[in-house]
Amino acid sequence: MSHQTLSPAHQALPDDLPPDATRAAAGIALVLVAQLMLVLDATVVNVALPHIATDLSFGPAGLSWVLNAYTLAFGGLLLLGGRLGDVFGRRRMFEAGLALFTVASLLGGLAQTPGMLVGARALQGVGAALAAPGVLALLTTSAPDEAARNRALALFGAVSSGGMSIGLLLGGALTDLGSWRWTMFINVPIGLAVLALTRRVLDETTRRPGRFDVVGALTATGGAVSVVWALIQAPEHGWASARVLGGLALGAALIALLARTELRVAHPMLRPELLRDGRRVGGLAVMALVVGGQLSMFFLAVQFIEGELGFGPMESGLAFLPLTLGIFAMSRVTPRLLARFGPSPMIIVGATGLATSFAWLSTLSASDDYLSGLFGPMLLNGLSAGLAFMPVTAIVLAGVEPEHAGSASGLLQTFQQLGGAIGLAVIVSVYAVGAVPGEFLPGARAAFLTSAGFAAVALAVGVALHLQGRRTARGRAGADEPRVVAVEAA
């Protein structure tokens, strides 16, 4: 899949839309609805956790697995999901994953014991991992032209980065108006509707022939699961604990075996050339850093809103509206900005805004209310995240052949999930070190500054990408200059 920067004129809608434009738009809308459902499920139960703990008699340690079971399965199986889509067809895997996710949501809403709910959340993660890589690949193949593709990528970025805050809003409303069980049940009618329409508006992709890389599948899945599991354990057991170090060591060994395998097999699980492009690797790093920093918004800000300000579940969800609206407002203009300025300047500005918003949040005091302490940095954070997300996606997918789009999409979302797991583990650890019993703010200040540090590193990577792009452009310009040939006088 080649990617090229277009002039603003080319971004305009054509006078004569292709005959299948309406169907293509419906297909794009459909997969975006599915993506929103998969993303918001990472946070939709957050504000409902106290109600879940009371209803199902969860212990403090077990309650964390209502969140972690989803994250672990989702992040650990994404690469496998992307490869399965390349081999067996992306629409088919999208349908299979979404069907499993929908059934698991029903089981989660009906759960009567902690084990049943955690198991259902893990099944939701498996379904999400099978469906999510196909979302991005189907988006890019459904778009009728490059302008539509860029608009679809902008909306994908808005949904992916804003979905977590929407999850808090939806979870709070459902818990307040009904029961925590509706945070699970709400997925069932949406999932069934998407499944009913999928074959009407989405075409199956061409399957990629070749044998399935079993060793690559096992090592990629095992390595990702081990790393995510170890990082989830870090805040509770410490970074130097045997289970954390052992999980990281096992994950590193499996990933090393994956790299060795993929260089030797004819049909690799993860194509090595995807990681030979420095710009793509830089884009993946920015994705992990941005998502890792953003997790402080959903871990720390929720605690301040509910614990310090005394907001209820629905009010807590509404408190995130500035962040959500900022992300979606920026998605309206990012395609035009990308066409005019290119991706790296947008990443630089977005990362600068994110770092500023986190530093601003670190100044929270006990005398602050919502408007004086949270509204401004939340709005800035949403606008900045919306500005950074789409160009990162464009960089990672640039130059990827259509038959490998599923693997590239799985790789991008794996870094997103790993970034979230690493970021949350680091942020929680920093918070715990600086925490004072009975007080929220001392530990939160250092944790918010840690998120600012993540954004600052993303800014540095964005600057490196910009400089690399300028060097490449100068090299191309030099190669295109006419050569002066000296002709010796006779």
C-alpha positions as CSV (number, residue, x, y, z in Angstrom):
1,M,0.0,0.0,0.0
2,S,1.8,3.1,-1.1
3,H,1.3,6.4,0.6
4,Q,2.0,9.8,-0.9
5,T,1.5,13.3,0.4
6,L,-1.2,15.1,-1.6
7,S,-1.7,18.8,-2.2
8,P,-4.8,20.4,-0.6
9,A,-6.4,20.6,-4.0
10,H,-6.2,16.8,-4.3
11,Q,-7.8,16.4,-0.9
12,A,-11.1,18.0,-2.1
13,L,-14.0,15.7,-2.9
14,P,-14.3,14.9,-6.6
15,D,-17.2,16.3,-8.6
16,D,-18.2,12.8,-9.7
17,L,-18.1,10.3,-7.0
18,P,-17.4,6.7,-8.0
19,P,-20.5,4.5,-8.2
20,D,-19.6,2.5,-5.1
21,A,-18.8,5.6,-3.0
22,T,-21.9,5.2,-0.9
23,R,-21.2,1.5,-0.2
24,A,-17.6,2.4,0.6
25,A,-18.6,5.1,3.0
26,A,-21.0,2.7,4.7
27,G,-18.2,0.1,5.0
28,I,-15.9,2.7,6.6
29,A,-18.6,3.8,9.1
30,L,-19.2,0.1,10.0
31,V,-15.7,-0.8,10.8
32,L,-15.2,2.5,12.7
33,V,-18.2,1.5,14.9
34,A,-16.5,-1.8,15.5
35,Q,-13.2,-0.2,16.3
36,L,-14.9,2.2,18.8
37,M,-16.5,-0.8,20.5
38,L,-13.2,-2.6,20.8
39,V,-11.3,0.4,22.1
40,L,-13.8,1.7,24.7
41,D,-14.1,-1.7,26.3
42,A,-10.6,-1.1,27.7
43,T,-12.1,1.6,30.0
44,V,-15.9,1.1,30.0
45,V,-15.8,-0.9,33.2
46,N,-13.4,1.5,35.0
47,V,-15.9,3.6,36.8
48,A,-18.1,0.5,37.5
49,L,-15.3,-1.3,39.3
50,P,-16.6,-0.5,42.9
51,H,-20.0,-1.8,41.9
52,I,-18.5,-4.9,40.4
53,A,-16.4,-5.6,43.5
54,T,-19.5,-5.3,45.8
55,D,-21.8,-7.4,43.6
56,L,-19.4,-10.3,42.9
57,S,-17.3,-10.1,46.1
58,F,-14.0,-9.4,44.3
59,G,-10.8,-9.0,46.4
60,P,-8.6,-5.9,45.7
61,A,-6.0,-8.0,43.7
62,G,-8.6,-9.9,41.7
63,L,-10.5,-6.8,40.8
64,S,-7.5,-5.5,38.7
65,W,-7.9,-8.5,36.4
66,V,-11.3,-7.3,35.2
67,L,-9.1,-4.8,33.3
68,N,-6.0,-6.8,32.9
69,A,-7.6,-9.9,31.4
70,Y,-8.8,-7.9,28.4
71,T,-5.5,-6.0,28.0
72,L,-3.4,-9.2,28.2
73,A,-5.4,-11.1,25.6
74,F,-5.9,-8.2,23.3
75,G,-2.2,-7.1,23.3
76,G,-0.8,-10.6,23.3
77,L,-2.7,-11.9,20.3
78,L,-2.8,-8.9,17.9
79,L,0.1,-10.0,15.8
80,L,-1.5,-13.4,15.4
81,G,-4.8,-11.8,14.5
82,G,-3.1,-9.6,11.8
83,R,-1.4,-12.6,10.2
84,L,-4.6,-14.7,10.3
85,G,-6.4,-11.9,8.4
86,D,-3.6,-11.9,5.7
87,V,-3.9,-15.6,5.2
88,F,-7.6,-16.4,5.6
89,G,-9.2,-13.0,4.6
90,R,-9.6,-9.9,6.7
91,R,-13.3,-9.7,6.5
92,R,-13.6,-13.3,7.6
93,M,-11.4,-12.8,10.7
94,F,-13.1,-9.5,11.4
95,E,-16.4,-11.3,11.5
96,A,-15.0,-14.2,13.6
97,G,-13.4,-11.9,16.1
98,L,-16.4,-9.7,16.4
99,A,-18.7,-12.7,16.9
100,L,-16.5,-14.0,19.7
101,F,-16.3,-10.5,21.3
102,T,-20.1,-10.2,21.2
103,V,-20.7,-13.7,22.8
104,A,-18.1,-12.9,25.5
105,S,-19.8,-9.6,26.2
106,L,-23.1,-11.4,26.8
107,L,-21.3,-14.0,29.1
108,G,-19.7,-11.1,31.0
109,G,-23.0,-9.4,31.6
110,L,-24.4,-12.7,33.0
111,A,-21.4,-13.5,35.2
112,Q,-22.2,-14.6,38.7
113,T,-18.6,-15.2,40.0
114,P,-15.3,-13.3,39.7
115,G,-13.9,-16.1,37.6
116,M,-16.7,-16.0,35.1
117,L,-16.3,-12.3,34.6
118,V,-12.5,-12.4,34.3
119,G,-12.8,-15.3,31.8
120,A,-15.4,-13.4,29.8
121,R,-13.1,-10.4,29.7
122,A,-10.2,-12.5,28.4
123,L,-12.5,-13.9,25.7
124,Q,-13.4,-10.4,24.8
125,G,-9.7,-9.6,24.4
126,V,-9.2,-12.7,22.1
127,G,-12.1,-11.5,19.9
128,A,-10.8,-8.0,19.8
129,A,-7.3,-9.2,18.8
130,L,-8.8,-11.2,15.9
131,A,-11.0,-8.3,14.7
132,A,-8.9,-5.2,15.3
133,P,-6.1,-5.7,12.7
134,G,-8.8,-6.2,10.0
135,V,-10.4,-2.8,11.0
136,L,-7.5,-0.7,9.8
137,A,-6.8,-2.9,6.8
138,L,-10.5,-2.9,5.7
139,L,-10.6,0.9,6.2
140,T,-7.7,1.5,3.8
141,T,-9.0,-1.0,1.2
142,S,-12.6,0.3,1.4
143,A,-11.7,3.9,0.7
144,P,-12.5,4.8,-3.0
145,D,-9.6,7.3,-3.3
146,E,-6.6,8.7,-1.4
147,A,-8.6,11.6,0.0
148,A,-11.2,9.3,1.4
149,R,-8.4,7.1,2.8
150,N,-6.8,10.0,4.7
151,R,-10.2,11.0,6.1
152,A,-10.8,7.4,7.2
153,L,-7.4,7.3,8.9
154,A,-8.1,10.6,10.7
155,L,-11.4,9.1,12.0
156,F,-9.6,5.9,12.9
157,G,-7.1,8.0,14.9
158,A,-9.9,9.9,16.6
159,V,-11.8,6.7,17.5
160,S,-8.7,4.9,18.7
161,S,-7.5,7.8,20.9
162,G,-10.9,9.1,22.0
163,G,-12.5,5.7,22.6
164,M,-11.0,5.3,26.1
165,S,-12.6,8.6,27.3
166,I,-15.9,7.7,25.6
167,G,-15.7,4.4,27.5
168,L,-15.6,6.3,30.8
169,L,-18.5,8.4,29.7
170,L,-20.6,5.4,28.6
171,G,-19.6,3.3,31.5
172,G,-20.6,6.0,34.0
173,A,-24.0,6.6,32.3
174,L,-24.8,2.8,32.1
175,T,-23.7,2.2,35.7
176,D,-25.7,5.2,37.1
177,L,-28.8,4.6,35.1
178,G,-28.9,0.8,35.2
179,S,-26.2,-1.6,36.4
180,W,-22.6,-2.4,35.7
181,R,-23.8,-5.4,33.7
182,W,-25.0,-3.0,31.0
183,T,-21.3,-2.1,30.3
184,M,-21.1,-5.6,29.0
185,F,-24.6,-6.0,27.5
186,I,-24.4,-2.8,25.4
187,N,-21.9,-4.6,23.1
188,V,-24.4,-7.3,22.1
189,P,-26.9,-5.3,20.0
190,I,-24.1,-3.3,18.4
191,G,-22.1,-6.4,17.6
192,L,-25.1,-8.2,16.1
193,A,-25.9,-5.1,14.0
194,V,-22.4,-4.8,12.7
195,L,-22.2,-8.6,11.9
196,A,-25.6,-8.4,10.0
197,L,-24.3,-5.6,7.8
198,T,-20.7,-6.6,7.3
199,R,-21.2,-8.7,4.1
200,R,-23.4,-6.1,2.5
201,V,-20.9,-3.3,2.6
202,L,-17.5,-4.9,2.9
203,D,-15.7,-7.1,0.3
204,E,-13.4,-9.9,1.3
205,T,-9.8,-9.2,0.8
206,T,-7.5,-11.4,-1.4
207,R,-5.9,-14.1,0.7
208,R,-2.2,-14.3,0.7
209,P,-1.0,-17.8,-0.4
210,G,1.6,-19.8,1.5
211,R,2.1,-22.0,4.5
212,F,1.2,-20.6,8.0
213,D,4.2,-19.9,10.1
214,V,3.4,-21.9,13.2
215,V,6.7,-21.2,15.1
216,G,6.3,-17.5,14.3
217,A,2.7,-17.5,15.6
218,L,3.6,-19.2,18.8
219,T,6.7,-17.1,19.6
220,A,5.0,-13.8,18.6
221,T,1.9,-14.6,20.8
222,G,3.9,-16.0,23.6
223,G,6.4,-13.2,23.6
224,A,3.7,-10.5,23.6
225,V,1.7,-12.2,26.3
226,S,4.8,-12.7,28.5
227,V,5.8,-9.0,28.2
228,V,2.3,-7.6,28.8
229,W,1.8,-10.0,31.8
230,A,5.0,-9.0,33.4
231,L,4.3,-5.3,33.0
232,I,0.8,-5.7,34.5
233,Q,2.4,-7.4,37.6
234,A,5.1,-4.6,38.0
235,P,3.0,-2.1,40.0
236,E,1.8,-4.7,42.5
237,H,5.0,-6.8,43.0
238,G,7.8,-4.4,42.0
239,W,10.0,-4.2,39.0
240,A,12.7,-6.4,40.7
241,S,10.3,-9.2,41.6
242,A,11.0,-12.7,40.2
243,R,7.7,-12.8,38.3
244,V,8.3,-9.5,36.6
245,L,11.9,-10.2,35.7
246,G,11.1,-13.7,34.7
247,G,8.2,-12.7,32.5
248,L,10.3,-10.0,30.8
249,A,13.1,-12.5,30.3
250,L,10.8,-15.1,28.8
251,G,9.2,-12.5,26.5
252,A,12.6,-11.3,25.3
253,A,13.7,-14.9,24.6
254,L,10.6,-15.6,22.6
255,I,10.9,-12.4,20.7
256,A,14.5,-13.2,19.9
257,L,13.4,-16.6,18.6
258,L,10.7,-14.9,16.6
259,A,13.3,-12.6,14.9
260,R,15.5,-15.5,14.1
261,T,12.6,-17.6,12.7
262,E,11.2,-14.7,10.6
263,L,14.5,-14.2,8.8
264,R,14.6,-17.9,7.7
265,V,11.1,-19.0,6.8
266,A,9.5,-18.5,3.4
267,H,6.2,-17.1,4.7
268,P,7.0,-15.3,7.9
269,M,4.4,-14.3,10.6
270,L,5.9,-10.8,10.8
271,R,7.7,-9.6,7.6
272,P,11.2,-8.4,8.6
273,E,11.0,-5.5,6.1
274,L,8.3,-3.9,8.1
275,L,10.9,-3.1,10.7
276,R,13.7,-2.2,8.3
277,D,12.2,1.2,7.6
278,G,13.5,3.7,10.1
279,R,10.5,6.0,9.7
280,R,8.1,3.1,10.5
281,V,10.0,2.2,13.6
282,G,10.0,5.8,14.7
283,G,6.2,5.9,14.1
284,L,5.7,2.8,16.2
285,A,7.8,4.3,19.0
286,V,5.8,7.5,19.0
287,M,2.6,5.4,19.1
288,A,3.8,3.5,22.2
289,L,5.0,6.7,24.0
290,V,1.8,8.7,23.3
291,V,-0.6,5.9,24.4
292,G,1.6,5.1,27.4
293,G,1.4,8.8,28.5
294,Q,-2.3,9.0,27.9
295,L,-3.0,6.1,30.4
296,S,-2.3,8.6,33.2
297,M,-5.3,10.5,32.2
298,F,-7.5,7.4,32.7
299,F,-5.8,6.1,35.8
300,L,-4.9,9.3,37.7
301,A,-7.5,11.8,36.6
302,V,-10.4,9.4,37.4
303,Q,-9.1,9.0,40.9
304,F,-8.9,12.8,41.4
305,I,-12.3,13.3,39.9
306,E,-14.0,10.6,42.0
307,G,-11.9,10.7,45.1
308,E,-11.0,14.4,45.5
309,L,-13.9,16.1,43.8
310,G,-16.5,13.5,44.8
311,F,-18.0,13.0,41.3
312,G,-20.3,10.0,40.7
313,P,-19.8,7.6,37.8
314,M,-21.8,9.6,35.3
315,E,-20.3,12.9,36.3
316,S,-16.9,11.3,36.1
317,G,-17.6,10.3,32.5
318,L,-18.9,13.7,31.6
319,A,-15.8,15.3,33.0
320,F,-13.8,13.7,30.2
321,L,-15.9,15.5,27.5
322,P,-13.3,18.2,26.8
323,L,-10.7,15.5,26.0
324,T,-13.1,13.6,23.8
325,L,-14.4,16.6,21.9
326,G,-10.9,17.9,21.4
327,I,-9.8,14.7,19.8
328,F,-12.8,14.5,17.5
329,A,-12.7,18.2,16.6
330,M,-9.1,17.8,15.5
331,S,-9.9,14.8,13.4
332,R,-11.9,17.1,11.1
333,V,-8.8,19.1,10.1
334,T,-5.9,16.6,10.3
335,P,-6.3,15.3,6.7
336,R,-5.8,18.8,5.4
337,L,-2.9,19.4,7.8
338,L,-1.2,16.2,6.7
339,A,-1.5,17.2,3.1
340,R,0.0,20.6,3.7
341,F,2.7,20.0,6.3
342,G,3.4,16.3,6.3
343,P,3.3,13.9,9.3
344,S,6.4,14.9,11.3
345,P,5.5,18.6,12.0
346,M,2.1,17.4,13.3
347,I,3.8,14.9,15.6
348,I,6.1,17.6,16.9
349,V,3.3,20.0,17.7
350,G,1.0,17.2,19.1
351,A,3.7,15.8,21.4
352,T,4.6,19.3,22.6
353,G,0.9,19.9,23.5
354,L,0.7,16.6,25.3
355,A,3.8,17.2,27.3
356,T,2.5,20.7,28.3
357,S,-0.9,19.2,29.3
358,F,0.7,16.6,31.6
359,A,3.0,19.2,33.1
360,W,0.0,21.4,33.7
361,L,-1.8,18.5,35.5
362,S,1.2,18.0,37.7
363,T,0.4,21.4,39.3
364,L,-3.0,20.2,40.6
365,S,-3.6,21.3,44.2
366,A,-6.2,20.5,46.9
367,S,-7.9,23.8,46.3
368,D,-8.5,23.2,42.6
369,D,-12.0,22.4,41.4
370,Y,-12.8,20.9,38.0
371,L,-12.7,24.1,36.0
372,S,-9.6,25.5,37.6
373,G,-7.6,22.2,37.7
374,L,-8.8,19.9,34.9
375,F,-10.7,21.5,32.1
376,G,-7.8,23.4,30.5
377,P,-5.3,20.6,30.5
378,M,-7.9,18.0,29.4
379,L,-8.9,20.1,26.4
380,L,-5.3,20.7,25.4
381,N,-4.6,17.0,25.8
382,G,-7.5,16.0,23.5
383,L,-6.5,18.5,20.8
384,S,-2.9,17.4,20.9
385,A,-3.6,13.7,20.9
386,G,-6.0,14.2,17.9
387,L,-3.2,16.0,16.1
388,A,-0.6,13.3,16.7
389,F,-2.5,10.1,16.2
390,M,-3.3,10.2,12.5
391,P,0.2,11.1,11.1
392,V,1.7,8.3,13.2
393,T,-0.8,5.8,11.6
394,A,0.0,7.2,8.1
395,I,3.8,6.8,8.7
396,V,3.5,3.2,9.9
397,L,1.2,2.2,7.0
398,A,3.2,4.1,4.3
399,G,4.7,1.8,1.6
400,V,3.0,-1.4,2.9
401,E,1.7,-3.7,0.1
402,P,-2.0,-4.5,0.4
403,E,-1.4,-8.1,1.0
404,H,0.6,-7.3,4.1
405,A,-1.7,-4.6,5.5
406,G,-3.1,-6.9,8.2
407,S,0.3,-7.7,9.6
408,A,1.2,-4.0,9.6
409,S,-2.1,-3.1,11.3
410,G,-1.5,-5.8,13.9
411,L,2.0,-4.5,14.5
412,L,0.8,-0.9,14.9
413,Q,-1.9,-1.9,17.4
414,T,0.5,-4.2,19.3
415,F,2.7,-1.3,19.9
416,Q,-0.3,0.7,21.0
417,Q,-1.3,-2.0,23.5
418,L,2.3,-2.6,24.7
419,G,2.7,1.2,25.1
420,G,-0.4,1.3,27.2
421,A,0.8,-1.6,29.4
422,I,4.3,-0.2,29.8
423,G,3.0,3.3,30.4
424,L,0.5,2.3,33.0
425,A,3.0,0.0,34.8
426,V,5.6,2.8,35.0
427,I,3.0,5.5,36.0
428,V,1.5,3.3,38.8
429,S,5.0,2.5,40.1
430,V,6.0,6.1,40.2
431,Y,2.7,7.0,41.8
432,A,3.2,4.3,44.5
433,V,6.8,5.5,45.3
434,G,5.7,9.1,45.8
435,A,2.3,8.4,47.4
436,V,1.5,9.5,51.0
437,P,-1.1,7.4,52.8
438,G,-4.5,9.1,52.6
439,E,-3.4,11.7,50.1
440,F,-3.7,11.5,46.3
441,L,-1.7,14.5,45.0
442,P,1.9,13.8,46.2
443,G,2.2,10.6,44.1
444,A,0.1,12.0,41.3
445,R,2.4,15.0,40.6
446,A,5.4,12.7,39.9
447,A,3.3,10.4,37.8
448,F,1.9,13.2,35.6
449,L,5.5,14.4,35.1
450,T,6.4,10.9,34.0
451,S,3.7,11.1,31.4
452,A,5.2,14.5,30.3
453,G,8.5,12.7,30.0
454,F,6.9,10.1,27.7
455,A,5.6,12.9,25.5
456,A,8.9,14.6,25.5
457,V,10.6,11.5,24.2
458,A,7.9,11.3,21.5
459,L,8.7,14.9,20.6
460,A,12.4,14.0,20.2
461,V,11.5,11.1,17.9
462,G,9.2,13.4,15.9
463,V,12.1,15.9,15.5
464,A,14.3,13.0,14.3
465,L,11.7,11.9,11.8
466,H,11.4,15.5,10.5
467,L,15.2,15.8,10.1
468,Q,15.4,12.4,8.3
469,G,12.6,13.5,6.0
470,R,14.4,16.7,5.1
471,R,17.6,14.9,4.4
472,T,15.8,12.4,2.2
473,A,14.1,15.3,0.3
474,R,17.4,17.1,-0.3
475,G,18.9,13.8,-1.5
476,R,16.1,13.4,-4.0
477,A,16.4,17.0,-5.2
478,G,20.1,16.6,-5.7
479,A,19.6,13.4,-7.7
480,D,17.1,15.2,-9.9
481,E,19.4,18.1,-10.8
482,P,20.8,18.0,-14.3
483,R,24.4,16.9,-14.5
484,V,26.9,19.3,-16.1
485,V,29.1,17.4,-18.5
486,A,32.5,19.0,-19.2
487,V,33.3,18.7,-22.9
488,E,37.0,19.0,-23.6
489,A,37.6,21.5,-26.4
490,A,38.9,19.9,-29.6
